[in-house]
Amino acid sequence: MKIVSTPAELKRVLKEQFKDKSVGFIPTMGALHEGHISLIKNARKDNDVVVASIFVNPTQFLKGEDLDKYPKKEEADKKICEISGVDILFYPNASDIYGEDEVSILAPKVRGYVLEGASRPGHFNGVLTVVMKLLNIVNPTRAYFGKKDAQQLNLITLMVKQFFMDVEIIPCDTVREKDGLAQSSRNVYLDATQRKEALKISASLYEASNMISKKILDVKQIRDKIVEILNPLEIIYVEILDREFNPIKEVQIGNSVILVEAKVGTTRLLDNIWI
């Protein structure tokens, strides 16, 4: 595995050593877990070359959020990438990615400011800006993103479509712990009691899925049951939408997503199921 730190070096290596090869790309913020490994494995299966990046993007953190505390496991992350089949690891500094008087991408005025965007206004501006930069640096054939961050995935897919970018966005299923908790870099913030409380999030989604399997499709009824199960967690949102993130009154099998964001202690946790 080759480790590079600047956009110019990465472009040069890809051009000189991997010209005309298909490239799979996995952008990450580090603190890698089984969810990231599954993305790498998917990319390895589909492409000649696998590139992963580790970059804790400062522009997607709002004032007072956990940028400085975001978990960092540099040596472990490098080892995970190497073992999982990454060919090139891109490990830039913020000064390699951002300059002065930056051009930036703005999230859509509606879809970028609902759900997570409502409680974190401007967050998705930073996400889309850095993803645009990374995709332009790597110029991959395919880029891999987890379904757990469903709103992020939706907005990145929209950006690629609206900017006529020549990359295929590949959604990948959420990876869970044995007890059902969605894997996340932020799970390390949870103590033992909070870890147990966090299971209410996945439990609420499993119950929603069970209701739908029994032909209970009314959105209000399903949402009320989710809220009941999540109690007493601090709920940021519970929404049931179509996959274009439009409101619906009844679950549409094959075109719906149930999304939950809740706080466990001070830690925000996201989860969803695609119906």
C-alpha positions in Angstrom: 0.0 0.0 0.0 1.3 3.4 -0.9 0.6 6.4 1.3 0.4 9.9 -0.3 -0.3 13.2 1.3 -0.8 15.8 -1.5 -3.3 16.1 -4.3 -0.5 16.6 -6.8 1.3 13.4 -5.7 -1.9 11.3 -5.8 -2.8 12.5 -9.3 0.7 11.7 -10.5 0.7 8.2 -9.0 -2.7 7.4 -10.5 -1.7 8.7 -13.9 1.7 7.1 -14.0 1.0 3.7 -12.4 -2.7 3.1 -12.9 -3.6 4.7 -16.2 -6.7 3.2 -17.8 -7.5 1.2 -14.7 -10.9 1.3 -12.9 -10.6 3.1 -9.6 -12.8 2.6 -6.5 -12.7 5.3 -3.9 -13.7 5.3 -0.2 -13.5 8.7 1.5 -13.4 8.5 5.3 -12.6 10.6 8.4 -10.6 7.8 10.0 -11.3 5.8 13.2 -12.1 3.0 10.8 -14.4 0.1 11.7 -16.1 -2.8 10.1 -18.4 -0.5 8.2 -15.4 1.1 6.4 -13.9 -2.3 5.8 -17.1 -3.4 4.0 -16.8 -0.4 1.7 -13.2 -1.2 0.9 -14.1 -4.8 0.2 -16.9 -3.7 -2.2 -14.4 -1.4 -3.9 -11.8 -4.2 -4.1 -14.4 -6.5 -5.7 -15.5 -4.0 -8.4 -12.3 -2.2 -9.4 -8.6 -2.6 -10.5 -7.4 0.0 -8.0 -8.7 0.9 -4.6 -8.0 4.4 -3.1 -9.1 5.4 0.4 -8.7 8.8 2.0 -8.5 9.8 5.7 -9.3 13.4 6.3 -11.2 14.9 9.2 -12.9 17.7 7.3 -13.0 20.9 9.4 -15.7 22.6 7.3 -18.4 20.2 8.1 -18.1 20.8 11.9 -20.1 23.6 13.4 -18.9 25.8 16.2 -18.8 23.9 19.5 -18.9 20.5 17.8 -16.4 17.7 18.3 -13.7 18.5 15.7 -10.9 18.6 18.2 -12.2 15.4 20.0 -13.0 13.4 16.9 -11.4 10.0 17.4 -8.0 9.6 15.6 -6.3 6.2 15.2 -3.7 6.9 12.6 -1.5 3.8 12.9 -4.5 1.4 13.3 -6.3 3.0 10.4 -3.3 2.5 8.1 -3.0 -1.1 9.1 -6.7 -1.7 8.5 -6.5 -0.1 5.0 -3.4 -2.3 4.2 -5.0 -5.5 5.4 -8.4 -4.7 3.7 -6.8 -4.3 0.2 -6.3 -0.5 -0.2 -3.7 0.2 -2.9 -3.3 3.9 -2.2 -4.1 5.8 1.0 -4.6 9.5 0.7 -3.7 11.2 4.0 -3.7 15.0 3.4 -3.5 17.9 5.8 -6.2 20.6 5.8 -3.7 23.0 4.1 -3.5 20.5 1.2 -7.3 20.6 0.7 -8.2 24.2 1.5 -6.8 27.5 0.6 -7.6 31.2 1.2 -10.8 32.8 -0.2 -12.4 29.4 -1.0 -14.9 28.6 -3.6 -17.5 26.4 -1.9 -20.5 24.2 -2.8 -23.8 25.0 -1.2 -26.2 22.3 -0.1 -29.7 22.5 -1.6 -31.9 25.0 0.2 -34.5 22.4 1.2 -32.9 19.0 1.3 -29.7 20.3 2.8 -31.5 22.0 5.7 -33.9 19.3 7.0 -33.2 16.3 9.3 -29.5 16.6 10.3 -29.2 19.8 8.3 -31.9 21.4 10.5 -29.9 21.0 13.7 -26.6 21.5 12.0 -27.1 24.4 9.5 -24.2 24.6 7.0 -23.0 21.1 7.8 -23.8 19.7 4.4 -22.1 22.7 2.7 -18.8 21.4 4.2 -19.6 17.8 3.3 -20.4 18.5 -0.3 -17.4 20.8 -0.7 -14.9 18.3 0.5 -16.5 15.4 -1.4 -16.4 17.5 -4.6 -12.7 18.2 -4.0 -11.8 14.6 -3.2 -13.7 13.2 -6.2 -11.9 15.8 -8.5 -8.5 14.8 -7.0 -9.0 11.0 -7.3 -11.3 11.0 -10.4 -12.6 7.5 -9.5 -14.7 5.2 -11.6 -16.8 4.5 -8.5 -17.1 6.0 -5.0 -18.5 4.1 -2.1 -20.7 5.5 0.7 -22.6 3.9 3.6 -26.4 3.9 3.7 -26.2 4.7 7.4 -25.6 8.4 6.5 -28.6 8.4 4.2 -29.0 12.1 3.9 -25.4 12.6 3.1 -25.6 9.8 0.5 -28.7 11.4 -1.1 -27.1 14.8 -1.3 -23.8 13.5 -2.8 -25.7 11.5 -5.4 -27.7 14.7 -6.2 -24.5 16.7 -6.5 -22.9 14.2 -8.8 -26.0 14.2 -11.0 -26.5 18.0 -11.1 -22.8 18.7 -11.8 -22.6 16.1 -14.5 -19.7 14.3 -12.7 -18.4 11.2 -14.3 -18.4 8.9 -11.2 -20.8 6.2 -10.1 -21.9 6.5 -6.5 -22.3 3.1 -4.9 -24.6 2.9 -1.8 -23.5 0.1 0.7 -25.5 -1.5 3.5 -25.1 -0.4 7.1 -22.8 -2.7 9.1 -24.0 -3.5 12.7 -22.6 -4.9 15.9 -24.0 -8.3 16.9 -26.5 -6.6 19.2 -27.8 -4.4 16.3 -26.1 -1.1 17.0 -25.0 0.6 13.8 -21.3 0.8 13.6 -20.0 4.4 13.9 -16.8 6.1 14.8 -18.7 8.0 17.5 -19.7 4.8 19.3 -16.4 5.2 21.2 -17.8 8.1 23.1 -20.4 5.9 24.8 -19.9 4.4 28.2 -21.3 1.0 29.2 -24.7 2.4 30.3 -25.0 4.7 27.3 -24.0 1.8 25.0 -27.0 -0.1 26.3 -29.3 2.8 25.9 -28.2 3.3 22.3 -29.7 0.0 21.4 -33.1 1.6 21.6 -32.3 3.2 18.3 -31.9 0.0 16.3 -34.7 -1.7 18.3 -37.1 1.1 17.2 -36.2 0.5 13.6 -36.5 -3.3 13.9 -40.0 -2.8 15.4 -40.9 -0.4 12.5 -39.8 -3.1 10.1 -41.9 -5.7 11.9 -44.9 -3.5 11.7 -44.5 -3.0 8.0 -44.1 -6.8 7.5 -47.6 -7.0 9.1 -48.9 -4.5 6.5 -49.0 -1.6 8.9 -48.0 1.2 6.5 -49.4 4.3 8.2 -46.5 6.7 8.8 -47.9 8.3 11.9 -48.6 5.0 13.5 -45.1 3.7 12.8 -43.5 7.0 13.9 -45.4 7.0 17.2 -44.1 3.5 18.0 -40.5 4.5 17.2 -40.8 7.5 19.5 -42.3 5.3 22.3 -39.4 2.9 22.1 -36.7 5.7 22.0 -38.0 7.2 25.3 -36.2 8.7 27.3 -33.5 9.5 24.7 -33.3 13.0 23.3 -34.8 12.7 19.9 -33.5 15.0 17.2 -35.8 13.6 14.5 -37.8 10.6 13.5 -38.9 10.7 9.9 -40.4 8.4 7.3 -39.8 9.6 3.8 -39.5 8.4 0.2 -36.0 7.9 -1.1 -36.0 11.4 -2.6 -36.6 12.7 1.0 -40.2 13.8 0.3 -42.9 13.4 3.0 -45.3 10.4 2.6 -48.4 9.3 4.5 -47.9 5.6 3.9 -44.8 3.5 3.6 -44.0 2.7 0.0 -42.3 -0.7 -0.2 -39.1 -0.3 -2.2 -39.1 3.5 -2.1 -39.0 4.5 1.6 -36.5 5.2 4.3 -37.0 5.5 8.0 -34.5 7.8 9.7 -33.7 8.4 13.3 -31.2 10.7 15.0 -31.0 10.8 18.8 -28.6 11.8 21.5 -27.3 9.3 23.9 -25.6 11.4 26.6 -23.9 14.1 24.5 -23.3 11.8 21.5 -25.4 12.1 18.3 -26.2 8.8 16.7 -27.8 8.3 13.3 -29.5 5.2 12.0 -32.0 4.2 9.4 -33.6 1.4 7.5 -34.4 1.3 3.8 -37.8 -0.2 3.1 
